[in-house]
């Protein structure tokens, strides 16, 4: 397994642990990641909100650079917003020749061209389809017996492009959670919106959306996420939301590769548990006392 | 008074200079079923429902559209796009309205427009976004010292973990300059 790797801006800063745990997990299953050379921002949700052409040109530049690497066919993207931006331009140039022409005329000055030969793939899909629950079960070092995990998918790895999961009722993380010996927290919030950048521009609205998710997560030991924006929104405002709702809504929130990595024998240090904002004392104690070494 | 006059003036300019036709093209086949409204997680905070907004777009109600916060409250969850029985690109239509508001610099949307423009400015400068720099630009543009306070405790937590203020490691200066310039040139011709 060899992938071109597009980390994206968040993974170098606020989501550093997502980057490092992704690399650690992929290395531990024998996959090779080749970082796209001098990659630049995909436009996030900001290009979409300012210029349509820019929102296509920014991700296209990264795909065009990636296409120069001959022996790889897939781009691996852990951030859902980056994934959607890259995926969107990859899909649009296939169905709209006009767009392909325009994008290439924009890239031309930098001696770059996009053809669309690469597949843009989200980390969750790669974990589900290329690694798979069977191989995780096989490589298991520590079983999460007695842990209840709430899978949170967010929006943009599910919609609008339906690739690997039910976009209304996502289930793809469940076999992974079961493979590490944990129980799936039953809830219907997995594909609901975390408010995305509302937390910066319309905070009251964002807080409402996250409050509803945290309330439904009660009873779980942790929420797992696959997007830096979802992770930040779910973990960073828990005290404020608990005060607003007048109930204790503190909850451990981990990135999926952190959870699976730990089960496969990587250490909390390798997976940078020190960088998460909301790992509760209770969860740390449970990890220390309950995490069993698999036979 | 002043504010009302200003708003009025800015909206008259909006009406004269806005081309709604591309957005109308996107929602032309809307049957007003309301699936978008029923699917929208932010509908509770909107002044007009998405369903009503599409009708306003088709009826050329430019002034009302750009007094409404509805499109600015779209968080791009794509539920409406997924479920629309006519298969319309509704999230993209919301984005098209955001793009108009950004191009016109409408004061009504100064929070979100300021946020996105600061972000893009930082990207144009460095190739990757520098979170610290762009949040500083965004706060400075708001001219309201109370808003940054909401983020202080988060900022401290992130700094403590070494998660902010790293300048992205890009080898070239302004690696996106030609792309930004070419996009602008192409947009001017449209």
Boltz contact constraints between the chains, C-beta under 6 A:
constraints:
  - contact:
      token1: [A, 9]
      token2: [B, 128]
      max_distance: 6.0
  - contact:
      token1: [A, 9]
      token2: [B, 129]
      max_distance: 6.0
  - contact:
      token1: [A, 13]
      token2: [B, 131]
      max_distance: 6.0
  - contact:
      token1: [A, 13]
      token2: [B, 163]
      max_distance: 6.0
  - contact:
      token1: [A, 14]
      token2: [B, 163]
      max_distance: 6.0
  - contact:
      token1: [A, 16]
      token2: [B, 163]
      max_distance: 6.0
  - contact:
      token1: [A, 38]
      token2: [B, 171]
      max_distance: 6.0
  - contact:
      token1: [A, 40]
      token2: [B, 127]
      max_distance: 6.0
  - contact:
      token1: [A, 40]
      token2: [B, 175]
      max_distance: 6.0
  - contact:
      token1: [A, 40]
      token2: [B, 176]
      max_distance: 6.0
  - contact:
      token1: [A, 41]
      token2: [B, 123]
      max_distance: 6.0
  - contact:
      token1: [A, 41]
      token2: [B, 128]
      max_distance: 6.0
  - contact:
      token1: [A, 41]
      token2: [B, 129]
      max_distance: 6.0
  - contact:
      token1: [A, 45]
      token2: [B, 76]
      max_distance: 6.0
  - contact:
      token1: [A, 46]
      token2: [B, 116]
      max_distance: 6.0
  - contact:
      token1: [A, 46]
      token2: [B, 119]
      max_distance: 6.0
  - contact:
      token1: [A, 46]
      token2: [B, 120]
      max_distance: 6.0
  - contact:
      token1: [A, 48]
      token2: [B, 95]
      max_distance: 6.0
  - contact:
      token1: [A, 49]
      token2: [B, 98]
      max_distance: 6.0
  - contact:
      token1: [A, 49]
      token2: [B, 116]
      max_distance: 6.0
  - contact:
      token1: [A, 50]
      token2: [B, 102]
      max_distance: 6.0
  - contact:
      token1: [A, 50]
      token2: [B, 116]
      max_distance: 6.0
  - contact:
      token1: [A, 50]
      token2: [B, 120]
      max_distance: 6.0
  - contact:
      token1: [A, 53]
      token2: [B, 183]
      max_distance: 6.0
  - contact:
      token1: [A, 54]
      token2: [B, 183]
      max_distance: 6.0
  - contact:
      token1: [A, 57]
      token2: [B, 179]
      max_distance: 6.0
  - contact:
      token1: [A, 57]
      token2: [B, 183]
      max_distance: 6.0
  - contact:
      token1: [A, 106]
      token2: [B, 179]
      max_distance: 6.0
  - contact:
      token1: [A, 106]
      token2: [B, 182]
      max_distance: 6.0
  - contact:
      token1: [A, 106]
      token2: [B, 183]
      max_distance: 6.0
  - contact:
      token1: [A, 109]
      token2: [B, 178]
      max_distance: 6.0
  - contact:
      token1: [A, 110]
      token2: [B, 178]
      max_distance: 6.0
  - contact:
      token1: [A, 155]
      token2: [B, 77]
      max_distance: 6.0
  - contact:
      token1: [A, 155]
      token2: [B, 78]
      max_distance: 6.0
  - contact:
      token1: [A, 159]
      token2: [B, 78]
      max_distance: 6.0
  - contact:
      token1: [A, 159]
      token2: [B, 82]
      max_distance: 6.0
  - contact:
      token1: [A, 160]
      token2: [B, 78]
      max_distance: 6.0
  - contact:
      token1: [A, 160]
      token2: [B, 81]
      max_distance: 6.0
  - contact:
      token1: [A, 160]
      token2: [B, 82]
      max_distance: 6.0
  - contact:
      token1: [A, 167]
      token2: [B, 82]
      max_distance: 6.0
  - contact:
      token1: [A, 193]
      token2: [B, 41]
      max_distance: 6.0
  - contact:
      token1: [A, 193]
      token2: [B, 75]
      max_distance: 6.0
  - contact:
      token1: [A, 193]
      token2: [B, 77]
      max_distance: 6.0
  - contact:
      token1: [A, 195]
      token2: [B, 75]
      max_distance: 6.0
  - contact:
      token1: [A, 196]
      token2: [B, 75]
      max_distance: 6.0
  - contact:
      token1: [A, 198]
      token2: [B, 75]
      max_distance: 6.0
  - contact:
      token1: [A, 200]
      token2: [B, 115]
      max_distance: 6.0
  - contact:
      token1: [A, 201]
      token2: [B, 111]
      max_distance: 6.0
  - contact:
      token1: [A, 201]
      token2: [B, 112]
      max_distance: 6.0
  - contact:
      token1: [A, 201]
      token2: [B, 115]
      max_distance: 6.0
  - contact:
      token1: [A, 205]
      token2: [B, 42]
      max_distance: 6.0
  - contact:
      token1: [A, 205]
      token2: [B, 45]
      max_distance: 6.0
  - contact:
      token1: [A, 209]
      token2: [B, 41]
      max_distance: 6.0
  - contact:
      token1: [A, 236]
      token2: [B, 154]
      max_distance: 6.0
  - contact:
      token1: [A, 275]
      token2: [B, 161]
      max_distance: 6.0
  - contact:
      token1: [A, 277]
      token2: [B, 157]
      max_distance: 6.0
